[in-house]
Amino acid sequence: MMPATVVGLDAMNARLPELRERYRSAQPFPHIVLDDVLVPDAFARAAAEFPSIRDPFWKGYLHVNETKYANTQPDTWGPTLTAAAKEFVSDEFVAFLESLTGIDDLLPDWSMDGGGLHQTLRGGHLNIHADFTTHHVKESWSRRVNILLYLNESWAEEWGGQLELWDREMTAPQAKVRPAGNRMLIFTTSADSFHGHPDALTCPEDVARRSMALYYFTEGLSPVRKATNYRARPQESVTRRVAIAADRGVLALYDRAKRRLGVSDEHVSAALERVNRFRRKK
């Protein structure tokens, strides 16, 4: 039988004054790392339920700036993963986030726009970026807070995959978060909350970097709409910088098409998968 709660929210609420101060003073932008977010038995079940690497519901986002897969359909998830996601969109958890971040009237998003379950395989990466700023369907919704719950049963440091948090000038990472199991990163999303894991993973072929992501929004009359802003690191070659910028431009066009024409992620994912298979054969 599923327990009444799978998220250890009571323990987090008991530490709210301390957590709030740590969150708001963190650099390079407001964030906090919390361990043991799910109760132990629930984490073990959630990790066991995580879809296999070849599960048919994965959609690939495979291009210059990222190589990852997403499942945005909670009805295909196991019961513990679904229960955890439901608690993360509950009034109680949203109230915790509002108190932690100082952002009122947060709106959770069960449609998983940009969120859901994510996996990145050996050789995969996610270039440094600031997230797109508004919901693709509810365009009056501005993206304000991101939570990432890591669901790896084990993760060796030498495999890479640390999430790097960069300053707004893109001079250097100011913090790094290892994707340890049952660890959550919460951060304020803005036009310059640059983050990513840009170096190729070196985990074994049968291991994936696994997480659940959810976003929280506020509603406004005229939100500023920007596509995902990928950035080059200072050490990138000229060729690499050109590729990152060109890919960013193509994705910005896709972002506009998705909003205005209703272009499907599924169609784009299938096309990118075919291109990626061709590229890997070369």
Backbone hydrogen bonds, N-H to C=O, Kabsch-Sander energy under -0.5 kcal/mol:
donor,donor_aa,acceptor,acceptor_aa,energy
8,G,37,V,-3.3
9,L,7,V,-2.2
12,M,8,G,-1.3
13,N,9,L,-2.9
14,A,10,D,-1.9
15,R,11,A,-0.6
15,R,12,M,-0.9
16,L,13,N,-1.5
19,L,15,R,-2.8
20,R,16,L,-3.2
21,E,17,P,-1.7
22,R,18,E,-2.2
23,Y,19,L,-2.7
24,R,20,R,-2.3
25,S,21,E,-1.5
26,A,22,R,-0.7
26,A,23,Y,-0.9
31,H,23,Y,-1.0
32,I,186,I,-2.1
34,L,184,M,-3.1
36,D,182,N,-0.6
37,V,182,N,-1.7
39,V,6,V,-2.2
42,A,39,V,-0.5
43,F,39,V,-2.4
44,A,40,P,-2.1
45,R,41,D,-2.0
46,A,42,A,-2.9
47,A,43,F,-2.8
48,A,44,A,-1.8
49,E,45,R,-1.9
50,F,46,A,-0.9
50,F,47,A,-0.6
55,D,52,S,-1.9
58,W,55,D,-1.5
59,K,70,A,-2.5
61,Y,68,K,-3.5
62,L,60,G,-0.6
63,H,61,Y,-0.7
63,H,66,E,-3.2
66,E,63,H,-0.7
67,T,125,H,-2.5
68,K,61,Y,-1.9
69,Y,119,Q,-2.7
70,A,59,K,-2.4
71,N,117,L,-2.4
76,T,73,Q,-2.5
77,W,74,P,-1.6
82,T,78,G,-2.3
83,A,79,P,-2.3
84,A,80,T,-2.5
85,A,81,L,-2.3
86,K,82,T,-2.4
87,E,83,A,-2.0
88,F,84,A,-2.0
89,V,85,A,-1.0
90,S,87,E,-1.1
94,V,90,S,-2.5
95,A,91,D,-2.3
96,F,92,E,-1.7
97,L,93,F,-2.3
98,E,94,V,-2.5
99,S,95,A,-2.2
100,L,96,F,-2.6
101,T,97,L,-2.9
102,G,98,E,-2.1
104,D,102,G,-0.6
107,L,217,F,-3.1
109,D,215,Y,-0.6
112,M,109,D,-1.2
114,G,112,M,-0.9
115,G,112,M,-0.9
116,G,213,A,-2.7
117,L,71,N,-2.5
118,H,211,S,-2.9
119,Q,69,Y,-2.3
120,T,209,R,-1.6
123,G,201,L,-2.1
124,G,121,L,-2.8
126,L,197,H,-2.1
127,N,65,N,-3.0
129,H,195,H,-2.3
130,A,229,N,-1.3
133,T,226,K,-2.1
135,H,138,K,-0.6
135,H,141,W,-1.9
139,E,137,V,-1.4
141,W,138,K,-2.3
142,S,140,S,-0.6
142,S,218,T,-3.3
143,R,133,T,-3.0
144,R,216,Y,-3.0
145,V,216,Y,-1.8
146,N,187,F,-2.5
147,I,214,L,-2.6
148,L,185,L,-2.5
149,L,212,M,-2.9
150,Y,148,L,-0.6
150,Y,183,R,-2.9
151,L,210,R,-2.1
159,W,156,A,-1.8
160,G,157,E,-1.7
163,L,177,V,-2.9
164,E,162,Q,-0.6
164,E,196,G,-3.2
165,L,175,A,-2.9
166,W,164,E,-0.6
166,W,194,F,-2.4
167,D,172,A,-1.3
170,M,167,D,-1.8
174,Q,165,L,-3.5
175,A,165,L,-1.2
177,V,163,L,-2.0
178,R,176,K,-0.5
180,A,178,R,-2.5
182,N,150,Y,-2.3
183,R,180,A,-1.4
184,M,34,L,-3.5
185,L,148,L,-2.4
186,I,32,I,-2.5
187,F,146,N,-2.2
188,T,30,P,-2.1
189,T,144,R,-2.5
193,S,190,S,-1.1
194,F,166,W,-0.5
194,F,192,D,-1.6
195,H,129,H,-2.3
196,G,164,E,-1.3
197,H,126,L,-1.4
201,L,124,G,-1.9
202,T,159,W,-2.1
207,V,204,P,-1.8
209,R,120,T,-2.9
210,R,208,A,-0.7
211,S,118,H,-2.2
212,M,149,L,-2.3
213,A,116,G,-3.0
214,L,147,I,-1.9
216,Y,145,V,-2.4
217,F,107,L,-2.5
218,T,142,S,-1.9
220,G,140,S,-2.6
225,R,223,P,-0.6
226,K,224,V,-0.6
229,N,130,A,-2.7
230,Y,228,T,-0.9
231,R,128,I,-3.0
236,E,233,R,-1.8
241,R,237,S,-2.5
242,V,238,V,-2.4
243,A,239,T,-2.2
244,I,240,R,-2.6
245,A,241,R,-2.3
246,A,242,V,-2.7
247,D,243,A,-2.5
248,R,244,I,-2.2
249,G,245,A,-2.0
250,V,246,A,-2.0
251,L,247,D,-2.5
252,A,248,R,-1.9
253,L,249,G,-1.8
254,Y,250,V,-2.2
255,D,251,L,-2.5
256,R,252,A,-1.9
257,A,253,L,-2.3
258,K,254,Y,-2.9
259,R,255,D,-1.7
260,R,256,R,-2.7
261,L,257,A,-2.7
262,G,257,A,-0.6
262,G,258,K,-0.7
263,V,257,A,-1.0
268,V,264,S,-1.9
269,S,265,D,-3.2
270,A,266,E,-2.3
271,A,267,H,-2.0
272,L,268,V,-2.8
273,E,269,S,-2.4
274,R,270,A,-1.9
275,V,271,A,-2.2
276,N,272,L,-2.8
277,R,273,E,-2.4
278,F,274,R,-2.1
279,R,275,V,-2.6
280,R,276,N,-2.3
281,K,277,R,-1.2
282,K,278,F,-0.9
282,K,279,R,-0.5
